[in-house]
Amino acid sequence: MVIFLIAGILILVAIIIGIVWLCFWIPKKFGYPKFGKYLSILVGTLIAIFILTQVFEDELFSKNDAKELLEEQNIQLIDEFELTENKSMSGIGDYYHTFTLKITNQDKNKIIREIQKAKNYNSGLINENYFENRDDYYNGPKRIKNYETENQFVRELFQPNGDNYAPTLKKIEIDKKSNLLIFEDIDD
């Protein structure tokens, strides 16, 4: 398994070097060596930036990114908060992102009130399942659920993305015992 991983990385590196070399060689062959030099530097830099942003995606996640994701579900934090954890994973056709925020008591109570005042608030176990109505699973409307479990208050956003595209499920959980807000984004 390790041999295949190393071989895959070496092939990827060879392809990148080949692309950068072609960006230099083709213009040089047509009599534009300076243009080839600058083009290969530009392409190499763009490839390096892309790879670095993918590798360090979790480290580049900021408080503003967290705020934007919460605002998609009409959750706004007024007070200062701390980003305590951030993780993401992706595979072929799958994406999972979660982060945890330590929020103030005021923000926690405000969010809980918003969840409880929602028209579709359910203070018991969830009965509705997104998979029950397969007609709406890929092409239906965006749905938001607000409910309470034994340990959390939850706002859940389910958004179909069309045929052959995985729906998006985004969950905001407010812990009852602590001031933690947990966000999950699952594209399965």
Summary of the structure (lengths in Angstrom):
residues: 188
radius of gyration: 23.0
end to end distance: 25.5
largest distance: 73.5
contacts: 488
relative contact order: 0.11
helix: 42%
strand: 27%
